Amino acid sequence: MNRYAIRAIYMFEMSRTFRTLLQSIASPVISTSLYFVVFGSAIGHRIPQVEGVTYAAFIIPGLTMLSLLNESISNASLGIYLPRFTGTIFEVLSAPISHLELIAGYVGAAASKSVLLGAIILITARLFVPYSIAHPIWMLIFLGLTAVTFSLFGFIIGIWADGFEKLQLVPMLIVTPLTFLGGSFYSIKMLPPIWQKITLFNPVVYLVSGFRWSFYGASDVGVEVSASMTLVFFMICVVAARWILTTGYRLKP
């Protein structure tokens, strides 16, 4: 494995983040903090406990996951789209590195940014509401696995998109609505039975549910099912990204 090539791509992508701290870190943290203020403080005291915890604490995993999914997709898609847009991707493709090494560099950097952002959001949440983490190891596993999985998904979107508008199409019209409807702000057990069954077709439900279980030991879906669904989506993204690079889809004329 060409570790020098992976490190070069990784460090280049990470340096871009540190050059745009306001956009990459500060903006999503401030946006999430506003959610804590509005939903946690203004509305939270009107809602009784959910799953044995206060509403303000209950929404912390969901809000973290909301930012994590959007930022993972955004970081990875922009990271691979910019070289395509400027034409420098051909220099990378002609370098003596494998497809997996190329994916590891770009996706690893995007996932690292997302994990860093998730950690900052969790620390910021302490300023608004106390919360506990019942299973810290599982929390880190879900955090890391989700970041890598959706960074892979964003990598695929960045190759598929042929314009800056399409980079925002999937996150804005698909991922964000699925996250809001995936139990980020409520337990799906609060829904009518028919809607509980329909909601199970939403893949984000399993991500949010598993992540929330690592905090409070309670979830809408079994943690084994949540972890399995996340791994399945991860493998699908790996296969799709590998196929794209092997065939040169939208990368080679």
CORVENHU-V937569 format. One record per pair of residues at least 12 apart in sequence whose C-alpha atoms are under 7 Angstrom apart, sorted by sequence separation. I is the first residue (numbers start at 1). J is the second residue. If there is no record, write none. Layout:
# CORVENHU-V937569
I:J
I:J
This chain:
# CORVENHU-V937569
44:56
209:221
210:223
40:55
206:221
40:56
210:226
209:226
210:227
207:226
182:202
206:226
182:204
183:205
182:205
206:229
207:230
178:202
184:208
179:204
183:208
178:204
79:106
115:143
115:144
76:106
32:63
76:107
189:220
115:147
188:220
114:147
187:220
76:110
75:110
111:147
111:148
72:110
28:67
72:111
111:151
107:148
110:151
72:114
71:114
107:151
107:152
68:114
107:155
68:118
64:118
64:121
13:79
142:211
57:129
139:211
56:129
57:130
57:131
72:147
76:151
80:155
139:214
138:214
73:150
77:154
81:158
72:150
73:151
76:154
77:155
80:158
81:159
136:214
68:147
72:151
76:155
80:159
135:214
73:153
74:154
77:157
78:158
134:214
135:215
69:150
73:154
77:158
133:214
134:215
72:154
133:215
134:216
132:215
133:216
134:217
153:237
149:234
152:237
156:241
152:238
149:237
77:167
160:250
159:250
5:97
25:117
29:121
2:97
6:101
10:105
14:109
6:102
9:105
10:106
13:109
9:106
6:104
7:105
10:108
6:105
10:109
70:171
66:179
63:184
62:184
62:185
59:184
59:185
65:208
99:242
62:208
99:245
61:208
61:211
61:212
51:218
